[in-house]
Amino acid sequence: MLSAFCVAQDAAPTGPAAPEVQFVPAFSAKAKFDRPLLVEFTATDPEVAYVVTQPGQILRVPRDPAKEEQTVFFDIVGKTWTDNWEEGLLGFAFDPDYATNGLVYVYWTEKIAKTEGVMAGGRKTRSERQSVISRFGTKKNDQGAPVVDMASELRLMQIFQPFGNHNGGTIVFGPDQMLYVALGDGGAANDPFGNGQSKAVLLGKVLRVDVRGATAEKPYAVPADNPFVQEVGARGEIWCWGVRNPWRITFDRKTGDLWCGDVGQNRIEEVCRLVKGGNYGWNLMEGTEVFKTRKQDLPIPADLVPPVAEYPHADGLSVTGGYVYRGKAIPELDGWFVYADFSSCKVWACRENQGAPASVVSLGRVAASPSSFGEEADGELLVTCFDGKVYRLVPGKKE
């Protein structure tokens, strides 16, 4: 993410004609949120959407536009550190067995006493921030609505952050019930420590961990089938590597494929399909280009995984990853990955083509900077925007 103002640029589509879509408010006309970053749903509460806001709240919002009353599900406003505008409450997930265990997970930024952290190559730096993944239980409030039990926190991961940007922030359970965690390269610019290309550190990676049965003594386990478990000097938590700032990662509900919007540096924004053990090139590459100002003189590996789609900064400055569309309202979009740009407010969809470049179509623009997407139970898509609104993709005339 870069700016809350939209830049009027147009990407050139490559592929079939785009379906006609529009973006309409998803909830009550009075529903407005302070920097919404995420929308999640649970089958135990089907009439409610859970809207995550960057300052630190999760709100239960009626899905019926005729209803307005919201309740607070989770609140750590004032506890999250938001000095940098890429920090705050960035991720949220329901446990796969939430219906029986009532567990939820959050990813947030915390201010700590200035301490020393070790980056790639053993280089040390000092900072006063860390990313935290916490697990909480839930309970019912006096009105019978579910709320997070704030006294139940169990910290699963605390990840030293050298700078305030490139936090990633997605936490999502895969079809395998493992927790996937998206981490940026640690921030600043150009990946100054070379974290993306070092398997000795967690930054610049997507992790895969097992949090079932987590305890304070063993907050997570490393799955035995993770790709680098047996590699000396590599962190076993790593699922794939060489990403800059994955914003966001999501699973295709039909195929189980993991998709990502990875925010670029100087020239290129990219969409990737993430595979086990894959190296996505940062900071040796930016998209399909060699990154000219990288800080390390490493050879370019032959097995780097290229992006599925990319676009230049003439068309937008910060990709917002979305979902593969599996709804029914817009059948022409079935199987297409829908994504956007936070700066230009453009929305696209791309689809892989076996042995040929991906197809890309333009879906128009949203009203304000799109910060994230949400997927409803029926596969229809929502987009959260920094005008405080949540919109739904529906058939109709493009904006």
Buried (B, 14 or more C-beta within 10 A) or exposed (E): BBBBEBBEBEBEBEBEEBBBBBBEBBBBEEBEBEBBBBBBBBEEBEEBBBBBBBBBBBBBBBBEBEBEEBBBBBBBBEBBBBEBBBBBBBBBBBBBEBEEEBBBBBBBBBBBEEEEBEBBEEBEBEBBBBBBBBBBBBEEEEEEEBBBBEEBBBEBBBBBBBBBBBBBBBBBBBEBEBBBBBBBBBBBEBBBBBBBBBBBBBBBBBBBBBBBEBEEEEBBBBBEEBBBBEEEEBBBBBBBBBBBBBBBBBBBEEEEBBBBBBBBBEBBBBBBBBBEBBBBBBBBBBBEBEBEEBEBEEEEEEEBBEBBBBBBBEBBBBBBBBBBBBBEBBEBBBBBBBBBBBBBBBBBBBBBEEEEEBBBBBBBBBBBBBBBBBBBEEBBBBBBBBBBBBBBBBEBEBB
